[in-house]
Amino acid sequence: MNMSAIEKENLTTKYSHKNTLMPRFAYSLDLLDMILTQLGKKRTELKSQNLVLYDHAGDTFDLDFTKLVELEGEVYFAIESLKQIQKRMHSISGILGITTNLPSAISIIRIISSRLFRYFPNYSQNLCELSSILGSIVMDSATITEAKFDFGQSNRESQRILDEAKLIVDSKINKQYPNLDLAKPELA
């Protein structure tokens, strides 16, 4: 399901008339909320569909069903990763928080966007927009504060968040489909 053009237009109109950090940051939070809402609806849809198929499959699962469960896992992985970013964004209280908390978030958003592109290009497009906006906020903040970036630290933090999301998703998917062997180490 795509974020409606009206919702997006309302957000754009609401925030585009100002060119300061906080309105762009507020817009990015609203955009992230909308993306999470849409992904949540998609996950619920996939989960319902997969549970019906799972109940009727007995002990034999074909490749198509396994791929549907993996797709559900991808959506859930995106949700868990983006929720971590959302928490970080809500914890930012000043301009220095932007330069320390957002670089790893941008990396995660780009990874999630590329992973979703094949199946859900509309979500990927919205995530690319979010990444671009956050990138401009980080750069403007860094210019104002003369901050220096530690990309090694940012990459480690991104990987930690992705690993944590993968553990959560693997656990939930294995609990939801206990008889299904997803012995594929490719969820993150």
N, C-alpha and C positions, 0 to 999 in steps of 0.2 A: 504494500500500500504506500502511496506517495504522499508526501506532505502536500496538502492542497495549495494551489497557487494563491488562493485568497489568504490563507494563514501566512504564507511566506511574504506576500505583498504587504500584509498588515505589519509584520515584523520589520520589513525593510523601510516602510514609511515611518514607523515609530522611531527608528534609530538613525536613519541615514542623514537627517538634517544637521546632525552635530558631528564634529570631527575631533572629539577628545577621546581619551582612553576609556573612561567609565561607560559612556554610551555604547561603545563597541564591545566592551567586556559584557555589559548587560545583554546586548543582542546575542553575543556568543553563548551565554548561559541559556537564554530562551531557545536558541537554535538547538543546543545540545538537549534540552528538555524535550523538544519536539521530536528530535531524532530518536531519543530513548523511548518515547511514547510509541512511536511508529514501530520500532524494533520489538518492543514488548508485545504489541498486537500481532506482529508477524510470528514471534516465538509462540504465543498462545495458539495461533492458528496451526502452526507446524506441529506443536506438541499434541493438540487434539487429534489431528489427522494421523500422526504417528502412533498414538496410543490405540486408536481403533485398529490400525493395521497390525500392531503388535499383539493385541488380544486375539485377532483372528489367525495369526501366523502359526500359533502353536510353538513347536521347537525348531522350525525351519524358517530361516530368513534369507530372502534373496538379496542380490546385490542392489537392486533398486531401493529396497527398504533401508538397507544399511546406508545408502547415500542420502536418503531422506533424514535419517537420524543424524548423520554427520552434518547436514545442512542446518538442522535444528541446533546442533552443537555450535556451529559457526555463529549463528545469530545470538545464541546465549553467550558465547565468548565475547562477541562485540558488546553486548549489554553489560557484562561484568567489567570489562575493561573500561568502557565509557563511564560507568558508575564511579569507578576509582578516580577518573579525571574530574567528574562532576564534584566529588568530595573535595578534591584538591582546589578546584576553582572556588568553591564556596568557602574554603578556609583562607583564601587570600584576603589580607586586610590592608595592604599598602602596595605601593609601586615596586618595592624590592621583592615582595612576594611573587609578583608577576615574573620577574626575571629568574627567580629560583625554582618556581613550581611549574611553569608552563612549557619550557623547552621539551621536557620528557613527554608531556601530554601531547604536544604536536606530533612527535614521533609515533606515539601510539595511535593517534587518530589516522595518520597516514597509513600505518600498517593495517588497521581495521578497514579503512576505505579500500585498499587494494584487495583485501581478502573478500570483501563483499561485492566488489565490482562485477564479477562474473554472473552472479545470481540476482543481485539487486543494484543495478547501476544508479537508480534514483537515490538510494541511501548513500552510495559512494559519492555521488555528486554533492549531496548536502554535507558530508564529512569533509570533502575537499574545500568547500566554502568555509566551514568551521576552521579547518587547519589554516587556511589563508588569513582569515581574520585574526586568529590567535597569533599567527606568525607576525603580522603587522603590529599587533599590540606588544609582543615581546620586543620587537626591534625598536619601536618607539620608546618603550620603557627603558631599554638598555641605553638608548641615546640620551635620554633624560638623566639617568642615574650613572652613566658611564660604566655600566656593569660589564664584566667579562664572563664569558661562558666556559664552563667545564663540560665539553661534549662527552668526554669519557664517563663522567658521573651521570650525566643525563641519560646516556645509553644504558648504563647499569640500572638506573632507576626504572627506565622503560621496560627493560627485560624482567626486572623483579615484578612489576605490575602485571605484565603479560603472563609470567609463570604462575603467579597467584590466581589470575583469572582462569588459566588452563586447569589448575588443580580443582577449583570450584566446579567448573563445567564438567570435567571428567567424572568427578564424584557424583554430581547430580544426574548426569546421563547414565552412568553405570547403575545408579540406584533406581532410576526410572525404567530402565530396560535391562534387568538383571540377567536374562538369558541370552542377551545379544553380545557377541564377542566383537568388540571394536578394536582389535589388537593392532590398530594403526596409530603410531605416535605422532599424527599430523594435526592435532587440534590447535596447536599454537605455533 
